[in-house]
Amino acid sequence: MFLKRLATLLVVITLGVVVLGPRERATAWSPGPARYGTGVTENVPVTMADGTVLRADVNFPTNSDGSPAAGAFPVILTQTPYGKTVGSYSNGVGGVNRYLVSRGYLHVVADVRGTGGSEGSFGLFDPVQAQDGATLVRWAATLPHSNGKVGLLGLSYLGINQLFTAAAVGPGSPLKAIFPIVAANDAYRDTAFMGGLTNSEFGPAYLAATAFGNTVNPLIEHRGDPAALAGTLPGHVTGVASFQAASLVDIVTGGENAYDEAYWQERNPGRLLDRIVGNDISVFLVGGWRDLFQRGAPLNYSGLQNAAAGRPAWAPMSLDQPVSGRYQLLMGPWYHNNAGAGIDLNRLELAWFDHWLKGEATGIADTATPFHAYDMGTKQWVGTTRYPFEGAAPTTFYLGDGGTLTARAPTAAAGADPIAFTPISNPCRASTDQWGGGGTAAFPGSE
């Protein structure tokens, strides 16, 4: 790896503990015990600008007798396309995060337009979803017992839509901080067409799974409410035909969506990083070296740091540019489905949101090395500032004789030996684990 261990780390993140250097020990922070229970108001309707009704579960702190706790609590908003009742993850980044609620937060989990209990038709990061997110932020800030400040939390799609929402809210918004976990920078290259080939994880598998969920989840979300189901299900069925089925046919047949043109560029969160910085929103990213978005997470980090320094977001970071603790990345040895394994993400989320939404001195933003990276070679956490890493140099490889890779350009007039592509190969390999989200990593030979 190109990382070198820094002798004077200010912040090292390991096993979920924020370990402070000597300069910061005087203000060491502890999360404290749970103080509240969790109550919920389900399927609260929220009307969007075009009249579409989205539905959200509002989870709130309760007293020992189950009554809502008095307070002024910050609000955490999660927007999921996988059904707010069934779309939970182990770290509470898909469903309700009771760890945060029990420590004085409201947690709103909303179904994205055209999914779960929400009306409308679903499309992959349709631009209207960003406007929906901005509307949900403003609505959440006015909830009873809210202190008027909002943060965003979620993984994968639930992390990517944070970036779109944060760009759409505009300056002076109630949204102050976000925590995207395994989020893409360029949906075309990071998700659908890695290496220029259709990604089977995104293609048939993802489209089929979301089509199934968008038709089944309304039955779960609206159990016992036939009127709401009747107003929701037709739009979902329409979405399956207009997005999942149409997208699969278009991509396989080489239609417009098979190329990085207007459709995908409009769904590229990397182009919005300067707006997020301009809207004064702090960002803590979590990524994985074995994740689908291993390319995207560092680019999001460098783009945010560049924008904060007044540089083009898409450019490589310069050697001497200043960095800010407002934009951080925790990059671990993770696949998509186990992001944060071995780390207490709840503690990090609490430290981040307590700092930006409650004004507490948690110390999490006081770092001179906001890129916290796991060195896969030495198996140690290290801190750095730049991406690309110091010492990294671009290298071009060529296809050599016998199907080998070489740093030397071919000398023969006919070029290198041709290789016949075949999809038949041993599936137990690292690339399969990566595009499969880590689902096959347990099988022998997959590492």
N, C-alpha and C positions, 0 to 999 in steps of 0.2 A: 504494500500500500504506500501511498505517497505521504501519508500523515506522519508527522514526527511528534513525539511526546513533548508536551510543553512543561517546563519545570515549574512554572508559577501559575497553575490553573487557579482561576478565581471560583469557578463553579464546575464541579464534576458531577454528573448524574449517574448513579449506579444503584441498582436494585431499589429504585424508587426513593432514594434518600437524596435530598439536596445537601451536598457536603460543601460547606463554606470554607474558604481560606481564612488565614489569620486575621485579615483586615475586616472580615464580616462576622466573625463569631459573636461579637457583642450584640448583634441583632438577629441571632439565630431564631428561626421560626418553627413553630410546631403546629400541626393541624388541629390539635385538640380533639376531645371526644365528641361523639354524636350528641346533639342536644334535643333533637326533635324526632317525631315520627313522621310518616308520610301519608297524606291523604290525596285523593284524586277526584277531579271532576272530568268525566269522560265526554268525548265528542262535542266539545264546545264549538259552535259554528262561528266562522270568521269570513266575512264577505269581502272578496277581492274587488278591484276596480271595475272589472267587467261583469260583476254580479255573480261569478262563480263562488260557491261556498266551500271553503276548506274546513276540515274538522281537526281539532287538537285536543289532546288530554293535558289538563293543567294539574301538575303534581305540586303539592304545597306542604310546608312544614306544619305539623300538628302538635298540640299539647298532649300531655299524658292521657287526657280524657277523649282524645280524638278530634277536638275542636281546632279550627284553624288558628295557628299561632299569630299573635299580633306582631307586626314588624314592619320594617321596610326592607324587603329582601330583593337582591338582584335577581334577574331572570336569566336562565339558560334556555336557549331555544335549539331544538333539534328538528330538522326537516328530513323525513324519511320517505322513500318511494316503495318501501318493502312492507308497509303495514305497521302502524304504531303499536298494535297489540302483539304482533308476532315477530317484529323485526328487532329483537334485542340482541345485544352482544355481551360477552362476559364482563367487559369493563364498564358496562352501563353507557356505551356510546351509541346505542341504537334505540334502546328503550329508556325508561326512567332511570336516572342515576340517583339512587337513594342515598349514596354517600354524600353527594352535594346537598340534596334536600335536607338531610338530617343535620347539616352544618349551616343552614340558613340560606337556602336558595329555593326559588320557584323553578321548576323544570317543565317547560312546555314541549311536548312532542307532537308535531303536526304531520299529517299525511300530505305529501306533495300532490299537487293538482293531478287528477286522473288516477290516483292510487288510494289504497286503503278505504277510509270512509269519506274521502274528499270527492267533490264533483269534478267534472271536466274530463279531458282526454290527456293521456300521458305521452310525452315525447322526451327523448334524451336531452336533458338540460335545455329544454326549450327556453328562449329568452324571457317568456312570460313568468317562468319560475323565479327568476331573479327579482322581478317586480313583486311577485307574491311574497318572497322572502322579506323584502323591504316593508311591505304592508304588515306582515306578521311581527316584525321587529317593533314597529310603531304601536301595534295593538298590544303586544306583550308588555311594553313599557308602562302601559296604563292599567294593568291588571290590579285588582285589590291586593294590598300588602306589598306592591312592588316599590322599589326605591327609584325606579325610572331608568336604571341602567341594565343593558342586555349584553350577554355573551352568547356565542354559538359553539356547539359541540357536536362531533360526529365522526364517523369512519367511512372511507371510500366515497360512495355517492354523497353520503351525509357530510363528508369533509369537503368534497369539491363544491357542493352548492353553497358552502360557507363563503368561498371566495367570490362567487357570483353575487351573493347577497351583500357582502361587505363592499363590493364595488358599486352596487346599485343604491345603497342607502343615502349617499350624498354626505356632505360635511354637516357637522352638528347633530348627527343622528344619536339616538339612545344606544346604538351599538358601539361598544368600546373595545371589545377583545374577542378573538376567535381562537379555536383549538382544532385545526383540521388534522385528522389522522389518516395517513396514506392517501394523499390527494394528488391528482394528476396536475401537470403543468400544461400539457398539450394532449387533449383527448384523442386526437387522431393518431399520434405516434405512440403515446403512452398506453393506450387502451385498445383501439380497434385495429391498428395496422402496424404493430411493432415490427421493425425491420422491413416494412413495405408489404408484408403478407398479412392476409386476414387473420386476426387472432381468434382461434376457435373458442377461447374462453368468453370473448365478447360476443362473437357471432351467434351460432345456433344455441349454445348453452345459455348465455345471458338473456338473449331475446326470448327464448322459450320459458326461462324461469320467471322473467318479469311479466310475460303474457299470462302465465298461470296465476301468478300472485295478483295481478290486477283484476282478474275475474273472480278469484276465490276470496280475497281479503275483504271485499265489501260485505260478503255474507257473514264474515266474522265480526267486522266492525259494527254492522247494523243488525246484529242478532236481536230479534224482538222488535224491530222498527221497520216494518215493511214499506212505509211511506218514504223514509230516508233511502232505503235500498232501491226503490223504484226511481228515485231522483238521481241515483249515483251510478248504478250498474250500466245503463245504456251508454253513457259517456265513456266508461272504461272499455266496453266492447268495441266501440268506435276507435278508441286509441290503439287497441290491439291490431286492428286492421290497418290503421293509417301509419302506425309506427313499427311495431315488431314485424308484422308480415311484410309490409312494404319495404322496410329497411333491408331485411334479409334478401329479398328478391333483387333490390336495387344494387346491393353490394356484390352479390354473387354474379350478376349479369354485367358488371362493369359500368353501372350507372353513375350519376353525378356524385353520389355519396361514397363511392369507392375512391374518391380523390380528395386531396386536401384543398378544397375550394370553399365557397361561401358557407356551406352547411357546417363544416367542421371548424372553420375559423371563428364562426360566431359562437361556438361552444368550446373555445380555447381559453381557459382561465388565466393562462400566462400573460395574455394581452391586457389584463385588467389590474396587474399588481400595482402599477403606479396610482391607480384610482384608490386602491385600498389604503395606501400610504397617505394619499391626499385627503382621505376621509378620516384620518387620525385614528386608525384602528390597529391595535396591537395583535400580533400573530405568533402563536407557538405551533410549529409544525412537528409532526411525527412521521418518520419514513422508515423504510426497510431496504437494506441492500439486496434482498431477494424478493422484494415486492414487485408487483406489476409496474409500479410507478417509481422504481429506483432511479430512473432518469429525472422524473418530474420533481421529486421533493427537493433535491439540491438546487435545481433551477428556480423553484419557487423561492427558496431561501436567498439565492444570489440576486434574484429579481427584486425582492423586497428591500434588501440591503442597498442595492444600486439606486432604487427609486428614492429611498430615504437620504442617500448621499447626493441626490440631484443628477445621477447618471442614467443612461438608457437602461431600462430594466432587463433587456435581452443580452446586454454585453457581459463578457467575463469581468469579474471583480478585479480591480487594480491592486497592485502590491501595497500601496500606501493608503487605501481609502479607509475612512473611519467606519466603524460598525456600531450598531445599536442593539441593546438588549431588548428592544421592543419587538424584534423579529428574530426568532430563534428556531433551530431545527435540532431535533433529537433523532439521529439516524442509527438504527440498531440492526442486529443480524436477523431480521424478521422477514417472513412471507406476508402476504396480504391478510391471511386469515388469523395470524397470531401476532399482529402488531402490538408491541408493548409487553410481550411475554418476558417475565423476570423483572419487570419494572412496575412500580406502583403508580399507574397512570392517574388513578383517582387523586393521589396526593399532589401530583404535579398539576393536574387540572385545578384543584382547590387553591394551590399556591398562586397560580396564574390569575384565576378569576378573583381571588381575595385581593390581590394587588390592584388589578385594574377596575374592579367593580365595587370593592369595599374600601379601597384606599389603605389597606393594611401593608405594613412593611415586611413582606415575606422574603425579600432578598432575591427573588427569582429573576428580576430584571437587571440585577446588579452584576453583570458579567462582562468581561472583556473578550470572551471567547464564546459567542452565541451559537456556534455550530458544534454540537455535542455528538461526536461520531464514535461508533464502535469500530475499532481497527480489526478487520477480519483476520489479518495475519498474526498479530500479537495477542488477539482476544482481550484487548483492554479498551476502556473508554478514554478518549482523548478530546481535548478542546482545541478548536482552531477558529479562524475568522473568515477565511476566503474560500470561494469555490469558483473555478477549479483550485485544488489544493496547491499549496506552495511546493514547487519542485515537479509538478506534473507537466508533461510535455506531450502535445498531440503526436500520435504515431500512426502512420498509414501502413496497412498490411495488404499484401497482394496474394492472390490465389496462385500457389506454386505447383510444381510438378507433383503428381500423385495425390492431389487434393490437399496439399499442405498450405499453411499460411506462412508468408515470409515478408520480412521488411524490405526486401530487394524487389524492384520492379522486374517483370519477366524480360528476358533478353531475346527470346526467340520471336521471329516475325509473326508466328501464329498465336503468340500469347500462351497462356497457361492451359493445362489440360481441362477439358470440359467436365463438369460433374452433372450427372443426371439426377434431378430432384426426385425423391420418393418420400411419401409420407409414412412409409412403413419403417419403423425403427423401434428400438427398445424404449418404452415410455418411462422407465425408471432413470431419469436423468434430471439435472438441475434445471434445465430450461422448462421441462414439463412441470416441475414443482412451482416454478415462478409463474407461468401463465395459468396454472391450476390453483393459484392462491395458497400453495403449500399443502393441498389436500393429499398429495401422493408422497410427501416427504418421509412418511413412516416406513415406506417399503424399502427393502435392501437394494443398494446400488443407486439410490436416487440422489445421493449427495455427490 
